[in-house]
């Protein structure tokens, strides 16, 4: 089924967020510094050292879901390097959503309201974790 331009624009409008949700304190904004676009020199993929292949990739990350989460898309090889018949063993295009909520119940309630989840168009698996290591000055280190 083809997605028309109007539906695609609505999807982006519903997903994207300009800023951190006011419900989340700035001190809990562990992943906000990732928002932007990043070039990658791929060193390991699927446990294999691939330095000799000179693989390049890219990551794009942005705030989503009313500023409650950061979503990323990892692409390898880069869009500009992709061809019609890529090496399937070194081809990746995917992403995750990292969200912060006061409780699992709050996150589940947010997910239940998602129009794509409601219509059975998205599959959701919640994996709870605690970010235990973060350099306080990480944004400054990245320039």
N, CA, C and O of each residue as an XYZ file, in Angstrom:
572
protein
N       0.839     -1.171      0.000
C       0.000      0.000      0.000
C       0.890      1.242      0.000
O       1.765      1.383      0.855
N       0.673      2.111     -0.928
C       1.430      3.357     -1.010
C       0.890      4.363      0.006
O      -0.313      4.434      0.256
N       1.795      5.126      0.577
C       1.417      6.171      1.520
C       1.441      7.493      0.773
O       2.470      7.879      0.220
N       0.306      8.191      0.756
C       0.293      9.454      0.024
C       0.991     10.550      0.820
O       1.241     10.400      2.016
N       1.294     11.628      0.157
C       2.060     12.723      0.752
C       1.349     13.298      1.970
O       2.000     13.631      2.961
N       0.035     13.420      1.913
C      -0.715     13.984      3.039
C      -0.575     13.109      4.288
O      -0.363     13.629      5.383
N      -0.692     11.786      4.134
C      -0.546     10.887      5.278
C       0.881     10.925      5.820
O       1.081     10.895      7.035
N       1.862     10.989      4.942
C       3.251     11.042      5.374
C       3.510     12.324      6.157
O       4.164     12.286      7.199
N       3.014     13.447      5.677
C       3.194     14.719      6.371
C       2.521     14.675      7.743
O       3.073     15.191      8.714
N       1.343     14.070      7.834
C       0.644     13.956      9.110
C       1.448     13.085     10.077
O       1.537     13.396     11.265
N       2.022     12.014      9.580
C       2.845     11.140     10.418
C       3.997     11.928     11.035
O       4.219     11.862     12.244
N       4.729     12.670     10.210
C       5.860     13.454     10.712
C       5.394     14.510     11.704
O       6.057     14.747     12.714
N       4.275     15.136     11.430
C       3.733     16.152     12.324
C       3.385     15.550     13.684
O       3.661     16.155     14.720
N       2.781     14.364     13.684
C       2.398     13.697     14.929
C       3.607     13.180     15.699
O       3.590     13.160     16.930
N       4.632     12.772     15.009
C       5.793     12.168     15.656
C       6.775     13.203     16.193
O       7.241     13.078     17.326
N       7.092     14.211     15.409
C       8.157     15.153     15.743
C       7.796     16.081     16.896
O       6.631     16.416     17.112
N       8.836     16.488     17.633
C       8.680     17.458     18.724
C       9.838     18.448     18.651
O      10.973     18.076     18.355
N       9.541     19.686     18.920
C      10.563     20.738     18.845
C      11.471     20.787     20.065
O      12.648     21.130     19.957
N      10.909     20.436     21.247
C      11.687     20.603     22.475
C      11.321     19.555     23.504
O      10.362     18.803     23.331
N      12.086     19.513     24.567
C      11.862     18.595     25.669
C      10.497     18.865     26.300
O      10.104     20.018     26.473
N       9.788     17.811     26.636
C       8.489     17.952     27.299
C       8.661     18.702     28.614
O       9.623     18.458     29.343
N       7.734     19.618     28.929
C       7.824     20.327     30.215
C       7.667     19.386     31.412
O       7.998     19.761     32.537
N       7.163     18.162     31.181
C       7.007     17.182     32.254
C       8.338     16.572     32.677
O       8.430     15.958     33.740
N       9.373     16.737     31.849
C      10.663     16.112     32.115
C      11.666     17.181     32.536
O      11.911     18.123     31.782
N      12.243     17.055     33.709
C      13.243     18.053     34.129
C      14.494     17.951     33.258
O      14.855     16.873     32.787
N      15.138     19.079     33.057
C      16.348     19.102     32.225
C      17.405     18.134     32.760
O      18.171     17.571     31.978
N      17.458     17.935     34.060
C      18.435     17.021     34.657
C      18.197     15.566     34.229
O      19.108     14.743     34.318
N      16.986     15.244     33.766
C      16.670     13.888     33.309
C      16.796     13.749     31.796
O      16.506     12.688     31.243
N      17.221     14.801     31.132
C      17.345     14.787     29.672
C      18.665     14.141     29.263
O      19.562     14.809     28.748
N      18.770     12.849     29.497
C      20.014     12.118     29.281
C      20.399     12.032     27.808
O      21.587     12.021     27.485
N      19.422     11.971     26.912
C      19.723     11.725     25.500
C      19.517     12.934     24.590
O      19.746     12.837     23.384
N      19.092     14.060     25.139
C      18.838     15.237     24.313
C      20.047     15.700     23.529
O      19.904     16.227     22.425
N      21.239     15.511     24.083
C      22.461     15.939     23.389
C      22.684     15.171     22.088
O      23.459     15.613     21.240
N      22.021     14.035     21.918
C      22.183     13.244     20.690
C      21.421     13.834     19.503
O      21.694     13.475     18.358
N      20.477     14.727     19.757
C      19.664     15.276     18.671
C      20.554     15.972     17.654
O      21.350     16.847     17.995
N      20.404     15.571     16.410
C      21.218     16.108     15.326
C      21.581     15.000     14.366
O      20.991     13.920     14.403
N      22.538     15.257     13.517
C      23.008     14.273     12.544
C      24.485     14.009     12.783
O      25.258     14.927     13.056
N      24.866     12.743     12.676
C      26.217     12.307     13.003
C      26.763     11.409     11.894
O      26.046     10.559     11.366
N      28.021     11.601     11.548
C      28.712     10.706     10.622
C      29.428      9.640     11.438
O      29.932      9.923     12.525
N      29.475      8.425     10.924
C      30.093      7.307     11.644
C      31.222      6.690     10.833
O      31.106      6.524      9.619
N      32.297      6.358     11.499
C      33.302      5.443     10.977
C      33.015      4.128     11.674
O      33.216      4.021     12.884
N      32.553      3.124     10.945
C      32.112      1.872     11.552
C      33.334      1.004     11.858
O      34.119      0.671     10.970
N      33.473      0.648     13.135
C      34.604     -0.146     13.594
C      34.207     -1.610     13.768
O      34.926     -2.513     13.339
N      33.052     -1.837     14.402
C      32.536     -3.191     14.613
C      31.086     -3.248     14.161
O      30.324     -2.302     14.361
N      30.713     -4.365     13.551
C      29.322     -4.600     13.181
C      29.042     -6.074     13.373
O      29.744     -6.924     12.826
N      28.008     -6.381     14.158
C      27.645     -7.764     14.487
C      28.836     -8.529     15.059
O      29.044     -9.704     14.756
N      29.615     -7.834     15.894
C      30.741     -8.472     16.560
C      31.969     -8.676     15.687
O      32.923     -9.334     16.104
N      31.958     -8.131     14.498
C      33.082     -8.312     13.569
C      33.825     -6.992     13.423
O      33.207     -5.941     13.254
N      35.159     -7.047     13.487
C      35.974     -5.867     13.240
C      35.935     -5.587     11.742
O      36.386     -6.404     10.939
N      35.390     -4.418     11.368
C      35.232     -4.068      9.946
C      36.040     -2.831      9.557
O      35.748     -2.189      8.547
N      37.052     -2.497     10.352
C      37.856     -1.307     10.086
C      38.438     -1.344      8.671
O      38.429     -0.328      7.977
N      38.938     -2.491      8.240
C      39.577     -2.607      6.920
C      38.607     -2.324      5.773
O      39.047     -1.977      4.677
N      37.322     -2.462      5.993
C      36.337     -2.200      4.935
C      36.100     -0.713      4.723
O      35.554     -0.317      3.693
N      36.504      0.124      5.690
C      36.299      1.569      5.562
C      34.828      1.962      5.506
O      34.459      2.899      4.797
N      33.991      1.251      6.249
C      32.551      1.514      6.219
C      32.215      2.842      6.873
O      32.751      3.185      7.928
N      31.339      3.571      6.246
C      30.831      4.832      6.779
C      29.336      4.660      7.026
O      28.651      3.937      6.302
N      28.852      5.325      8.043
C      27.430      5.288      8.348
C      26.980      6.664      8.789
O      27.763      7.614      8.821
N      25.714      6.754      9.126
C      25.172      8.020      9.620
C      24.075      7.727     10.637
O      23.408      6.693     10.574
N      23.901      8.648     11.568
C      22.836      8.571     12.567
C      22.126      9.911     12.578
O      22.761     10.966     12.555
N      20.810      9.859     12.612
C      19.992     11.067     12.736
C      19.104     10.853     13.952
O      18.461      9.811     14.080
N      19.065     11.845     14.852
C      18.261     11.728     16.069
C      17.480     13.019     16.300
O      17.959     14.113     16.003
N      16.275     12.869     16.834
C      15.423     14.037     17.081
C      14.443     13.711     18.207
O      14.178     12.549     18.515
N      13.923     14.761     18.800
C      12.893     14.592     19.823
C      11.584     14.178     19.150
O      11.253     14.652     18.064
N      10.854     13.293     19.811
C       9.571     12.813     19.305
C       8.578     12.684     20.457
O       8.919     12.895     21.621
N       7.345     12.334     20.105
C       6.295     12.027     21.079
C       6.153     13.121     22.136
O       6.294     12.885     23.336
N       5.868     14.320     21.642
C       5.655     15.490     22.492
C       6.864     15.796     23.381
O       6.710     16.308     24.489
N       8.061     15.481     22.891
C       9.283     15.769     23.628
C       9.581     14.808     24.747
O      10.450     15.077     25.577
N       8.872     13.677     24.793
C       9.069     12.692     25.857
C      10.136     11.665     25.510
O      10.522     10.859     26.356
N      10.616     11.690     24.264
C      11.561     10.664     23.828
C      12.488     11.234     22.760
O      12.241     12.294     22.186
N      13.563     10.491     22.515
C      14.476     10.781     21.412
C      14.472      9.538     20.534
O      14.650      8.424     21.026
N      14.272      9.728     19.243
C      14.298      8.617     18.300
C      15.495      8.792     17.391
O      15.854      9.906     17.009
N      16.109      7.662     17.050
C      17.233      7.732     16.135
C      17.040      6.778     14.966
O      16.270      5.820     15.039
N      17.748      7.062     13.902
C      17.795      6.189     12.728
C      19.270      5.995     12.408
O      19.998      6.962     12.186
N      19.703      4.744     12.386
C      21.086      4.381     12.049
C      21.087      3.839     10.628
O      20.288      2.966     10.288
N      21.982      4.355      9.805
C      22.037      3.940      8.399
C      23.482      3.582      8.053
O      24.390      4.391      8.240
N      23.686      2.375      7.552
C      24.995      1.929      7.111
C      24.807      1.006      5.920
O      24.060      0.034      6.022
N      25.447      1.269      4.811
C      26.266      2.442      4.515
C      25.421      3.710      4.430
O      24.191      3.655      4.402
N      26.114      4.866      4.387
C      25.432      6.157      4.319
C      24.478      6.186      3.126
O      24.663      5.441      2.163
N      23.466      7.037      3.190
C      22.513      7.157      2.079
C      23.226      7.410      0.760
O      22.883      6.810     -0.259
N      24.209      8.289      0.774
C      24.902      8.634     -0.473
C      25.731      7.471     -1.011
O      26.083      7.466     -2.191
N      26.053      6.478     -0.162
C      26.865      5.337     -0.592
C      26.036      4.095     -0.882
O      26.582      3.077     -1.306
N      24.736      4.160     -0.664
C      23.888      2.974     -0.865
C      23.691      2.708     -2.354
O      23.628      3.636     -3.160
N      23.596      1.449     -2.699
C      23.382      1.076     -4.097
C      22.204      0.112     -4.174
O      21.672     -0.321     -3.152
N      21.811     -0.212     -5.389
C      20.632     -1.066     -5.599
C      20.849     -2.481     -5.062
O      19.889     -3.144     -4.668
N      22.084     -2.945     -5.041
C      22.377     -4.312     -4.601
C      23.445     -4.288     -3.504
O      24.597     -4.646     -3.747
N      23.054     -3.861     -2.283
C      24.048     -3.727     -1.217
C      24.503     -5.081     -0.675
O      23.809     -6.086     -0.825
N      25.661     -5.092     -0.051
C      26.159     -6.274      0.651
C      25.256     -6.473      1.868
O      25.366     -5.725      2.839
N      24.385     -7.447      1.835
C      23.385     -7.651      2.897
C      24.019     -7.947      4.249
O      23.370     -7.757      5.277
N      25.261     -8.403      4.280
C      25.906     -8.688      5.560
C      26.395     -7.416      6.239
O      26.694     -7.433      7.433
N      26.481     -6.323      5.505
C      26.963     -5.054      6.056
C      25.956     -3.936      5.800
O      26.341     -2.789      5.576
N      24.676     -4.268      5.834
C      23.615     -3.321      5.523
C      22.713     -3.147      6.741
O      22.167     -4.124      7.253
N      22.555     -1.916      7.207
C      21.724     -1.674      8.371
C      20.917     -0.406      8.162
O      21.426      0.606      7.679
N      19.647     -0.483      8.535
C      18.757      0.670      8.466
C      17.723      0.449      9.546
O      16.800     -0.343      9.358
N      17.851      1.122     10.662
C      16.910      0.885     11.742
C      17.036      1.913     12.832
O      17.839      2.840     12.729
N      16.247      1.759     13.879
C      16.294      2.723     14.966
C      15.499      2.272     16.161
O      14.842      1.231     16.155
N      15.581      3.094     17.192
C      14.849      2.852     18.432
C      14.311      4.183     18.936
O      14.706      5.250     18.466
N      13.418      4.102     19.884
C      12.953      5.292     20.587
C      13.366      5.128     22.047
O      13.064      4.113     22.674
N      14.053      6.125     22.579
C      14.432      6.135     23.986
C      13.540      7.157     24.675
O      13.532      8.332     24.309
N      12.786      6.701     25.680
C      11.822      7.572     26.345
C      12.099      7.645     27.839
O      12.651      6.720     28.434
N      11.707      8.754     28.420
C      11.804      8.953     29.867
C      10.392      9.156     30.394
O       9.628      9.953     29.850
N      10.050      8.437     31.448
C       8.731      8.594     32.067
C       8.886      8.432     33.575
O       9.862      7.854     34.053
N       7.916      8.948     34.311
C       7.955      8.839     35.772
C       7.763      7.399     36.222
O       8.261      7.000     37.274
N       7.033      6.613     35.417
C       6.787      5.214     35.760
C       6.506      4.429     34.488
O       6.218      5.003     33.437
N       6.592      3.128     34.598
C       6.255      2.264     33.459
C       4.786      2.460     33.070
O       4.446      2.443     31.887
N       3.920      2.644     34.069
C       2.497      2.843     33.809
C       2.267      4.116     32.992
O       1.432      4.130     32.088
N       3.006      5.181     33.307
C       2.869      6.415     32.538
C       3.298      6.186     31.088
O       2.630      6.645     30.162
N       4.403      5.483     30.893
C       4.870      5.198     29.541
C       3.870      4.326     28.780
O       3.611      4.569     27.601
N       3.312      3.324     29.436
C       2.304      2.468     28.798
C       1.073      3.274     28.406
O       0.487      3.028     27.352
N       0.668      4.240     29.241
C      -0.483      5.093     28.919
C      -0.187      5.958     27.701
O      -1.054      6.144     26.847
N       1.020      6.484     27.617
C       1.416      7.291     26.456
C       1.376      6.440     25.196
O       0.889      6.886     24.157
N       1.883      5.223     25.285
C       1.904      4.319     24.126
C       0.482      3.978     23.687
O       0.195      3.952     22.490
N      -0.407      3.719     24.638
C      -1.795      3.370     24.285
C      -2.481      4.482     23.502
O      -3.384      4.208     22.711
N      -2.066      5.743     23.708
C      -2.659      6.881     23.000
C      -2.037      7.106     21.619
O      -2.559      7.892     20.828
N      -0.940      6.433     21.328
C      -0.270      6.612     20.046
C      -1.177      6.112     18.919
O      -1.628      4.967     18.966
N      -1.453      6.939     17.912
C      -2.379      6.530     16.858
C      -1.894      5.324     16.064
O      -2.715      4.563     15.553
N      -0.613      5.133     15.949
C      -0.100      3.986     15.199
C      -0.236      2.701     16.012
O      -0.522      1.641     15.456
N      -0.034      2.793     17.313
C      -0.218      1.640     18.184
C      -1.699      1.274     18.250
O      -2.056      0.099     18.175
N      -2.567      2.296     18.394
C      -4.009      2.064     18.472
C      -4.529      1.289     17.267
O      -5.419      0.449     17.400
N      -3.975      1.572     16.099
C      -4.447      0.952     14.852
C      -3.681     -0.327     14.492
O      -3.890     -0.898     13.421
N      -2.802     -0.769     15.381
C      -2.038     -1.985     15.116
C      -0.959     -1.801     14.066
O      -0.530     -2.775     13.447
N      -0.510     -0.567     13.853
C       0.502     -0.288     12.831
C       1.910     -0.216     13.403
O       2.878     -0.095     12.652
N       2.035     -0.288     14.717
C       3.347     -0.240     15.367
C       3.409     -1.320     16.430
O       2.424     -1.585     17.120
N       4.557     -1.932     16.556
C       4.798     -2.933     17.586
C       5.689     -2.280     18.641
O       6.661     -1.607     18.299
N       5.372     -2.469     19.893
C       6.111     -1.816     20.962
C       6.605     -2.863     21.951
O       5.865     -3.755     22.366
N       7.864     -2.730     22.312
C       8.444     -3.559     23.370
C       9.172     -2.600     24.303
O      10.069     -1.877     23.871
N       8.801     -2.589     25.555
C       9.426     -1.702     26.535
C      10.550     -2.468     27.226
O      10.336     -3.543     27.786
N      11.738     -1.900     27.176
C      12.886     -2.462     27.887
C      13.356     -1.381     28.858
O      13.893     -0.352     28.447
N      13.152     -1.624     30.118
C      13.496     -0.627     31.123
C      14.979     -0.723     31.453
O      15.516     -1.816     31.629
N      15.633      0.426     31.535
C      17.029      0.464     31.952
C      17.309      1.797     32.616
O      16.545      2.752     32.475
N      18.389      1.847     33.323
C      18.812      3.078     33.988
C      20.143      3.487     33.375
O      21.112      2.729     33.420
N      20.188      4.680     32.805
C      21.439      5.201     32.259
C      22.363      5.478     33.429
O      22.115      6.394     34.213
N      23.416      4.704     33.554
C      24.263      4.805     34.740
C      25.546      5.578     34.502
O      26.213      5.977     35.457
N      25.900      5.796     33.251
C      27.131      6.520     32.973
C      26.871      7.593     31.935
O      26.329      7.342     30.859
N      27.280      8.798     32.298
C      27.135      9.913     31.378
C      28.087     11.008     31.815
O      28.087     11.414     32.977
N      28.883     11.477     30.898
C      29.755     12.601     31.212
C      28.891     13.849     31.271
O      28.165     14.147     30.323
N      28.962     14.580     32.373
C      28.150     15.774     32.558
C      28.396     16.786     31.443
O      27.482     17.502     31.034
N      29.623     16.844     30.959
C      29.972     17.819     29.921
C      29.987     17.216     28.515
O      30.697     17.716     27.642
N      29.209     16.140     28.280
C      29.219     15.455     26.987
C      28.929     16.383     25.809
O      29.656     16.317     24.818
N      27.908     17.247     25.859
C      27.670     18.129     24.716
C      28.884     19.004     24.396
O      29.195     19.234     23.227
N      29.567     19.489     25.430
C      30.742     20.331     25.215
C      31.878     19.513     24.585
O      32.600     20.019     23.726
N      32.038     18.252     25.007
C      33.085     17.392     24.453
C      32.880     17.134     22.967
O      33.843     17.005     22.211
N      31.622     17.060     22.555
C      31.314     16.774     21.157
C      31.387     18.000     20.271
O      31.310     17.906     19.046
N      31.538     19.166     20.915
C      31.701     20.416     20.149
C      30.444     20.907     19.627
O      30.414     21.944     18.964
